[in-house]
Amino acid sequence: MRSRPSSAAFTGRWRRWGRTGSTFLFLHEPAPALANAADDLIAALERARSAGAIRAIGVSAAAATLAAFATRFGKAIDVLQAPEQHWEPALVPDITFGALSGGPQRFGGPAGPADAVAPRLRRALARRPEGAVLVSTTRQDHLAGLAAIAEWIHS
């Protein structure tokens, strides 16, 4: 990473990919110490957001790292994402993942236990009714079942 990232670095990369911008730009699993040294990076992301190249800045990490970024950068961070099992009510994330599998999932990795999926999703949605829970599946019937659970909770 350059010492002074620029919004041009983001827009140049998107142009090469045939894109004009991004809805979310997430820092995924940044080192906790980065929160103390990320002023230039966050400033570049804020410039990119102001220019319309991105709509929201997010951080996806465990609770301690999220807390460090939220404390240091406050409103500059639009979206917080955390593992479902690793957040506390003092800092509620906007998005969680790993609720169904009990942890991060990788493509081709084992699925969570079938009998645990519904209770885990219900618990995650009940814990944060205004938040989002990321799920992944390659099967339409599984997706329909998850949607039915979510609809039942919000009815």
BAFI-3210 file (N, C-alpha, C; in Angstrom, 3 decimals, decimal comma, padded with zeros to 6 digits):
// residues 155
n [1|2|3|4|5|6|7|8|9|10|11|12|13|14|15|16|17|18|19|20|21|22|23|24|25|26|27|28|29|30|31|32|33|34|35|36|37|38|39|40|41|42|43|44|45|46|47|48|49|50|51|52|53|54|55|56|57|58|59|60|61|62|63|64|65|66|67|68|69|70|71|72|73|74|75|76|77|78|79|80|81|82|83|84|85|86|87|88|89|90|91|92|93|94|95|96|97|98|99|100|101|102|103|104|105|106|107|108|109|110|111|112|113|114|115|116|117|118|119|120|121|122|123|124|125|126|127|128|129|130|131|132|133|134|135|136|137|138|139|140|141|142|143|144|145|146|147|148|149|150|151|152|153|154|155]
n.u [000,849|000,554|001,963|000,378|-002,558|-004,645|-007,773|-007,816|-006,427|-008,327|-010,393|-009,018|-008,384|-010,999|-011,843|-010,164|-011,309|-013,661|-015,677|-017,530|-017,582|-018,255|-020,646|-020,230|-017,181|-015,138|-012,892|-011,415|-010,866|-008,733|-005,553|-005,551|-003,876|-003,815|-005,872|-004,797|-003,118|-004,325|-005,175|-004,593|-005,534|-008,301|-009,020|-008,584|-010,523|-012,791|-012,660|-013,046|-015,638|-016,978|-016,612|-018,273|-017,463|-017,563|-020,203|-020,380|-018,306|-016,836|-016,005|-014,907|-014,552|-013,342|-014,813|-013,117|-011,386|-013,250|-014,300|-012,049|-011,708|-014,221|-014,172|-011,960|-012,531|-015,214|-018,077|-017,071|-016,908|-019,245|-020,488|-020,493|-019,250|-019,376|-018,356|-021,075|-020,934|-019,185|-019,661|-020,664|-023,336|-022,646|-021,464|-023,045|-023,066|-023,786|-024,024|-023,799|-022,005|-021,579|-023,502|-025,026|-023,249|-021,734|-019,362|-016,838|-017,327|-016,111|-015,986|-016,983|-016,450|-017,486|-020,987|-023,073|-024,592|-027,640|-029,940|-029,439|-029,566|-032,044|-032,679|-030,333|-030,381|-032,793|-032,109|-029,991|-031,280|-033,217|-031,636|-030,640|-032,771|-032,896|-030,657|-028,490|-028,006|-025,577|-025,768|-024,835|-025,391|-025,631|-027,840|-031,132|-033,421|-032,547|-032,157|-034,779|-035,924|-034,475|-035,330|-038,026|-037,850|-036,794|-038,881|-040,934|-040,002|-040,159|-042,830]
n.v [-001,171|002,186|005,108|007,367|006,969|007,522|008,808|008,504|006,173|004,246|004,806|004,452|001,716|000,632|001,504|-000,029|-002,468|-002,158|-000,783|001,835|002,512|001,625|000,143|-000,571|-000,278|-002,302|-002,713|-005,579|-007,615|-005,992|-005,396|-004,921|-002,844|-001,153|000,659|002,735|003,883|004,575|006,996|008,375|006,491|006,271|008,925|009,035|007,211|008,588|010,800|009,488|008,592|011,069|011,956|010,291|007,796|005,634|004,432|003,782|003,270|000,522|-001,695|-004,895|-007,146|-008,765|-008,169|-006,550|-005,221|-003,879|-002,153|-000,573|000,771|002,047|003,714|005,345|006,479|007,057|008,471|008,314|005,720|003,818|001,288|-001,545|-004,793|-008,051|-011,269|-013,386|-014,694|-013,169|-010,509|-007,776|-006,307|-003,639|-002,599|-002,822|-004,595|-003,756|-005,710|-009,226|-012,355|-015,907|-017,005|-019,295|-021,397|-021,377|-020,099|-018,559|-019,340|-021,180|-021,411|-024,500|-025,652|-027,408|-027,487|-025,985|-027,819|-029,304|-029,349|-027,257|-024,887|-023,333|-022,543|-021,062|-018,980|-017,722|-016,843|-015,073|-013,091|-012,216|-011,132|-008,810|-007,096|-005,043|-005,311|-006,963|-010,301|-012,165|-014,872|-017,911|-019,995|-022,593|-023,736|-023,567|-024,447|-024,357|-021,612|-020,682|-021,795|-020,399|-017,804|-018,068|-018,516|-016,036|-014,338|-015,269|-014,492|-011,717|-011,252]
n.w [000,000|-000,861|000,720|000,569|-000,457|-003,305|-004,579|-007,274|-007,683|-007,028|-008,919|-011,320|-011,271|-011,286|-013,809|-015,451|-014,971|-016,233|-014,908|-013,221|-010,610|-007,154|-004,987|-002,281|-000,535|001,046|003,738|004,318|007,000|008,197|009,717|013,228|014,144|011,981|012,228|013,678|011,866|009,523|008,490|006,014|004,172|004,838|004,362|001,573|000,749|001,602|-000,111|-002,548|-002,120|-001,907|-004,503|-005,803|-006,620|-004,927|-002,838|-000,166|002,682|004,188|006,922|007,543|009,985|013,004|016,261|017,995|016,226|014,634|016,556|017,084|014,601|014,375|016,608|016,052|013,489|013,330|011,918|009,334|008,563|007,040|007,056|009,082|009,346|010,673|012,003|012,811|015,282|016,740|017,967|020,011|021,933|022,437|020,165|017,471|014,498|011,034|009,139|009,202|009,014|008,514|010,141|009,630|009,159|011,392|011,361|009,200|005,753|002,987|-000,570|-001,754|000,650|003,666|004,404|006,926|009,677|008,708|010,380|012,063|010,703|010,401|013,156|013,701|011,779|012,492|015,082|014,492|012,938|014,739|016,711|015,590|014,194|012,298|010,787|008,358|007,264|005,867|003,658|002,050|-000,706|-003,105|-003,966|-005,100|-003,701|-001,066|-000,769|-001,080|001,224|003,217|002,702|003,354|006,107|006,945|006,146|007,794|010,300|010,140|009,951]
ca.u [000,000|001,283|001,779|-000,695|-003,449|-005,467|-009,024|-007,508|-006,028|-009,554|-011,112|-008,216|-008,574|-012,354|-011,877|-009,544|-012,261|-014,880|-016,671|-017,419|-017,498|-018,661|-021,611|-019,502|-015,768|-014,851|-011,588|-011,684|-009,931|-007,504|-004,831|-006,045|-002,974|-004,077|-006,780|-003,984|-002,260|-005,110|-005,731|-004,505|-006,413|-009,690|-009,203|-008,710|-011,841|-013,790|-012,626|-013,681|-017,076|-017,457|-016,591|-019,284|-016,873|-018,118|-021,328|-020,229|-017,047|-017,121|-014,939|-015,354|-013,525|-013,782|-015,331|-012,091|-010,914|-014,355|-014,361|-010,922|-012,009|-015,385|-013,742|-011,009|-013,020|-016,613|-019,032|-016,422|-017,205|-020,684|-021,015|-019,668|-019,594|-018,658|-018,868|-022,261|-020,596|-018,175|-019,972|-021,295|-024,360|-022,072|-021,142|-023,857|-022,716|-024,876|-024,061|-023,033|-021,836|-021,219|-024,562|-025,527|-022,188|-021,054|-018,075|-016,663|-017,461|-015,361|-016,599|-016,597|-016,273|-018,672|-022,118|-023,431|-025,542|-028,956|-030,920|-029,064|-029,690|-033,208|-032,516|-029,234|-030,843|-033,784|-031,393|-029,239|-032,213|-033,865|-030,631|-030,467|-033,852|-032,687|-029,414|-028,480|-027,242|-025,132|-025,815|-024,418|-025,848|-025,671|-029,071|-032,326|-034,341|-032,036|-032,421|-036,218|-036,138|-033,941|-036,228|-039,245|-037,520|-036,677|-040,222|-041,672|-039,518|-040,579|-044,289]
ca.v [000,000|003,447|005,892|008,335|006,475|008,562|008,310|008,128|004,763|003,457|004,980|003,838|000,264|000,311|001,696|-001,217|-003,574|-001,826|-000,299|003,264|002,692|000,512|000,507|-000,677|-000,614|-002,848|-003,155|-006,899|-008,116|-005,207|-005,596|-003,952|-001,691|-000,256|001,724|003,860|004,393|004,566|008,317|008,650|005,558|006,684|010,200|008,715|006,597|009,654|011,571|008,655|008,629|012,414|012,054|009,383|006,538|004,621|004,967|003,539|002,706|-000,477|-002,486|-006,236|-007,679|-009,197|-007,077|-005,635|-004,381|-002,970|-001,126|000,352|001,623|002,883|004,738|006,264|007,152|007,442|008,531|008,043|004,321|003,713|-000,060|-002,468|-006,199|-008,898|-012,634|-013,429|-015,178|-012,328|-009,100|-007,484|-005,269|-002,288|-002,175|-003,714|-004,456|-003,640|-006,965|-010,333|-013,543|-017,099|-017,402|-020,638|-022,409|-021,269|-019,458|-018,237|-020,450|-021,059|-022,140|-025,904|-026,134|-028,079|-026,669|-026,155|-028,918|-028,946|-029,098|-026,048|-023,709|-022,503|-021,837|-020,079|-017,808|-017,037|-016,180|-013,936|-012,033|-011,683|-010,352|-007,538|-007,097|-004,034|-005,590|-007,946|-011,518|-012,757|-016,326|-018,364|-021,317|-022,809|-024,483|-022,745|-024,887|-023,828|-020,178|-020,515|-022,088|-019,294|-016,661|-018,341|-018,277|-014,593|-013,760|-015,656|-013,682|-010,320|-011,136]
ca.w [000,000|-000,888|001,940|000,348|-001,496|-003,914|-005,145|-008,653|-007,673|-007,062|-010,177|-012,383|-011,199|-011,738|-015,254|-016,068|-014,812|-016,956|-013,946|-012,904|-009,168|-006,312|-003,963|-001,022|-000,556|002,370|004,207|004,877|007,996|008,345|010,978|014,207|014,231|010,857|012,675|014,154|010,800|008,290|008,190|004,577|003,474|005,067|003,653|000,147|000,576|001,728|-001,364|-003,575|-001,835|-002,271|-005,958|-006,336|-007,076|-004,028|-002,069|001,268|003,173|005,196|007,531|007,899|010,876|014,327|017,083|018,518|015,121|014,298|017,596|016,881|013,446|014,680|017,557|015,411|012,284|013,520|010,802|008,048|008,261|006,855|007,254|009,864|009,117|011,624|012,130|013,677|016,614|017,393|018,175|021,295|021,805|022,518|018,800|016,644|013,083|010,071|008,388|009,784|008,167|009,270|011,067|009,347|009,243|012,673|011,101|007,784|004,829|001,739|-001,674|-001,764|002,017|004,194|004,833|008,331|009,890|008,175|011,442|012,799|009,855|010,737|014,435|013,628|011,035|013,340|016,169|013,940|012,536|015,946|017,429|014,903|013,206|011,249|010,082|007,278|007,510|004,600|003,563|000,723|-001,098|-004,548|-004,231|-005,079|-002,659|000,200|-000,753|-000,832|002,636|004,011|002,511|004,120|007,525|007,140|006,032|008,989|011,412|009,984|009,800]
c.u [000,894|001,029|000,659|-001,599|-004,302|-006,754|-008,813|-007,066|-007,257|-010,231|-010,343|-008,390|-009,962|-012,472|-011,299|-010,472|-013,565|-016,011|-016,473|-017,304|-017,995|-019,682|-020,937|-018,033|-015,416|-013,360|-011,864|-010,537|-008,630|-006,838|-005,315|-005,177|-003,207|-005,004|-006,001|-003,150|-003,009|-005,681|-005,723|-005,449|-007,871|-009,972|-009,370|-010,075|-012,949|-013,824|-013,307|-015,200|-017,659|-017,535|-017,619|-018,744|-017,296|-019,257|-021,116|-018,872|-017,398|-015,867|-015,559|-014,259|-014,168|-014,092|-014,269|-011,583|-012,005|-014,429|-013,246|-011,197|-013,178|-015,012|-012,886|-011,646|-014,506|-017,463|-018,388|-016,686|-018,722|-021,263|-020,008|-020,170|-018,739|-019,171|-020,037|-021,901|-019,703|-018,538|-020,756|-022,325|-023,823|-021,725|-021,824|-023,486|-023,960|-025,108|-023,281|-022,945|-021,485|-022,298|-024,981|-024,477|-021,504|-019,679|-017,956|-016,752|-016,646|-016,073|-016,071|-016,393|-017,547|-019,754|-022,345|-024,409|-026,955|-029,959|-030,613|-029,329|-030,847|-033,043|-031,411|-029,670|-031,868|-033,100|-030,654|-030,166|-032,917|-032,913|-030,487|-031,530|-033,678|-031,428|-029,592|-027,606|-026,875|-025,225|-025,317|-024,932|-025,786|-026,959|-030,292|-033,284|-033,872|-032,341|-033,900|-036,533|-035,645|-034,844|-037,516|-039,011|-037,470|-038,036|-041,044|-041,275|-040,067|-042,081|-044,965]
c.v [001,234|004,227|006,906|007,836|007,606|007,959|007,920|006,670|003,870|003,567|004,386|002,330|-000,109|000,466|000,479|-002,421|-003,313|-001,346|001,209|003,512|001,458|000,996|000,512|-000,899|-001,017|-003,057|-004,484|-007,343|-007,316|-005,524|-004,545|-002,696|-000,702|000,883|002,943|004,495|004,565|005,926|008,618|007,750|005,983|008,002|009,958|008,084|007,646|010,526|010,793|008,638|009,981|012,593|011,125|008,053|005,356|005,254|004,819|002,904|001,722|-001,129|-003,814|-006,891|-008,188|-007,963|-006,083|-004,699|-003,410|-001,827|-000,104|001,296|002,554|004,015|005,789|007,093|007,489|007,353|008,306|006,609|004,174|002,365|-000,900|-003,890|-007,061|-010,332|-012,640|-013,807|-014,214|-010,851|-008,956|-006,372|-003,836|-001,742|-003,158|-003,519|-004,340|-004,958|-008,005|-011,474|-014,713|-017,583|-018,853|-021,708|-022,410|-020,644|-019,144|-019,497|-020,168|-021,875|-023,570|-026,495|-026,792|-027,086|-026,889|-027,309|-028,489|-028,611|-027,837|-024,769|-022,804|-021,816|-020,786|-018,818|-017,028|-016,235|-014,938|-012,787|-011,414|-010,780|-008,945|-007,390|-006,074|-004,294|-006,591|-009,120|-012,087|-014,271|-016,703|-019,773|-021,406|-023,523|-023,597|-023,147|-024,405|-022,334|-019,904|-020,777|-020,973|-018,064|-016,853|-018,108|-016,782|-013,915|-014,061|-014,776|-012,264|-010,168|-010,923]
c.w [000,000|000,382|001,789|-000,777|-002,046|-004,439|-006,598|-008,732|-007,731|-008,423|-011,348|-012,424|-011,704|-013,246|-015,970|-015,990|-015,568|-016,058|-013,728|-011,413|-008,449|-005,299|-002,595|-001,312|000,870|002,572|004,899|005,758|008,056|009,682|011,972|014,298|013,089|011,260|013,145|013,053|009,484|007,908|006,690|003,781|003,629|004,354|002,149|-000,135|000,681|000,473|-002,484|-003,372|-002,250|-003,780|-006,608|-006,828|-006,197|-003,248|-000,576|001,558|004,276|005,739|007,933|008,713|012,161|015,182|017,548|017,425|014,694|015,293|017,413|015,715|013,742|015,633|016,866|014,295|012,306|012,274|009,438|007,605|008,211|007,276|008,030|009,620|010,033|011,546|013,113|015,106|017,393|017,398|019,462|021,101|021,879|021,134|017,847|015,173|012,212|009,345|009,167|008,776|009,059|010,219|010,861|009,552|010,599|012,526|009,626|006,928|003,588|000,677|-001,693|-000,387|002,518|004,607|006,323|008,479|009,500|009,273|012,252|012,011|010,280|012,086|014,407|012,892|011,850|014,449|015,650|013,559|013,739|016,733|016,868|013,834|012,083|010,434|008,964|007,688|006,150|004,689|002,174|000,508|-002,612|-004,942|-004,064|-003,961|-001,284|000,325|-000,472|000,643|003,540|003,910|003,312|005,616|007,810|007,070|007,276|010,175|011,341|009,811|011,140]
res [m|r|s|r|p|s|s|a|a|f|t|g|r|w|r|r|w|g|r|t|g|s|t|f|l|f|l|h|e|p|a|p|a|l|a|n|a|a|d|d|l|i|a|a|l|e|r|a|r|s|a|g|a|i|r|a|i|g|v|s|a|a|a|a|t|l|a|a|f|a|t|r|f|g|k|a|i|d|v|l|q|a|p|e|q|h|w|e|p|a|l|v|p|d|i|t|f|g|a|l|s|g|g|p|q|r|f|g|g|p|a|g|p|a|d|a|v|a|p|r|l|r|r|a|l|a|r|r|p|e|g|a|v|l|v|s|t|t|r|q|d|h|l|a|g|l|a|a|i|a|e|w|i|h|s]
***
